[in-house]
Amino acid sequence: MVDATLWLFGACLVLGSCVGLLAGLLGIGGGLIVVPALSVLLPWAGITPSLVMPMALATSLASIVITSSSSAYTHYRLGNVLPAVVRSLLPGVLLGGLLGSAIADRLPAEYLPRVFGVIVLLLALQMALSLRVKPAKPFPSPVRNVFSGGLIGMIASLAGIGGGSLTVPYLNYYGVEMRQAIGSASLCGVFLALAGMAGFIFFGLTQTETLPRFSVGYVYLPALIGIVVTSVFTTRYGARLTSRLPTPIIKRVFAVFLLLVGASMFLS
């Protein structure tokens, strides 16, 4: 078992490198890559099949808390974070993140890959079409923002992602300038991932099945550490590549990749 854990840690070092590069290059959260990768890696490390998806989701959210905090801080220093916008979404985002983890804990294990697959397919379709909407509507009321934040938080927590793919289009639709939408969404994503991670830890500690060593609730520490150690460093290199590579084309290629991942997860 120790050898399997070390093998998983090494694989996650490589995974974290890829996650950091793509996150910096495309501006996406790593959960879209981490969750399907861990769903393959964790069984090889001896994790019980019924625990694989909850642990993949929880570990992905935990990695987002750490890696996205740096991004959110950078956006804050650049003036791209709108505190009023974050405050309006935060109650719903926190509740939605917890609710998503509760739903994931109660869903039968064989349904979770399909739920993830559907969410990824929809996000891939959005990325492939590069949907843009004109900001023609005034910013919604606090009540509507709480509801919308809750829906974003629930979906993101169920998919093990930070929610930026949902939050940015939502804010931009209501007239928030794109850079400020991205900055505000990055900070919301940190809190969303925190709420989702906390829920997965709690529900993992209270369920009856024996958890593997080196886990805190559903968060698997060897995978988390491996992903974070390398992704923190490679994100900066991915960001530098944005000025050298045709990012719109890369996004479409990545969208096709996500379509394949989403379809395979749905059919698994």
Secondary structure as the mmCIF struct_conf table of DSSP 4:
data_model
#
loop_
_struct_conf.conf_type_id
_struct_conf.id
_struct_conf.beg_label_comp_id
_struct_conf.beg_label_asym_id
_struct_conf.beg_label_seq_id
_struct_conf.end_label_comp_id
_struct_conf.end_label_asym_id
_struct_conf.end_label_seq_id
HELX_RH_AL_P HELX_RH_AL_P1 VAL A 2 LEU A 26
TURN_TY1_P TURN_TY1_P1 GLY A 30 GLY A 30
HELX_RH_AL_P HELX_RH_AL_P2 GLY A 31 TRP A 44
TURN_TY1_P TURN_TY1_P2 ALA A 45 GLY A 46
HELX_RH_AL_P HELX_RH_AL_P3 PRO A 49 ARG A 77
TURN_TY1_P TURN_TY1_P3 LEU A 78 GLY A 79
HELX_RH_AL_P HELX_RH_AL_P4 PRO A 83 ARG A 106
BEND BEND1 LEU A 107 LEU A 107
TURN_TY1_P TURN_TY1_P4 ALA A 109 TYR A 111
HELX_RH_AL_P HELX_RH_AL_P5 LEU A 112 LEU A 129
TURN_TY1_P TURN_TY1_P5 SER A 130 SER A 130
BEND BEND2 LYS A 137 LYS A 137
HELX_LH_PP_P HELX_LH_PP_P1 PRO A 138 SER A 141
HELX_RH_AL_P HELX_RH_AL_P6 PRO A 142 ALA A 159
TURN_TY1_P TURN_TY1_P6 GLY A 160 GLY A 160
BEND BEND3 ILE A 161 ILE A 161
BEND BEND4 GLY A 163 GLY A 163
HELX_RH_AL_P HELX_RH_AL_P7 GLY A 164 TYR A 173
TURN_TY1_P TURN_TY1_P7 TYR A 174 GLY A 175
HELX_RH_AL_P HELX_RH_AL_P8 MET A 178 THR A 206
BEND BEND5 GLN A 207 GLU A 209
HELX_LH_PP_P HELX_LH_PP_P2 THR A 210 PRO A 212
TURN_TY1_P TURN_TY1_P8 ARG A 213 PHE A 214
STRN STRN1 SER A 215 VAL A 216
TURN_TY1_P TURN_TY1_P9 GLY A 217 TYR A 218
STRN STRN2 VAL A 219 TYR A 220
HELX_RH_AL_P HELX_RH_AL_P9 LEU A 221 LEU A 241
TURN_TY1_P TURN_TY1_P10 THR A 242 ARG A 244
BEND BEND6 LEU A 245 LEU A 245
HELX_RH_AL_P HELX_RH_AL_P10 THR A 247 LEU A 267
#
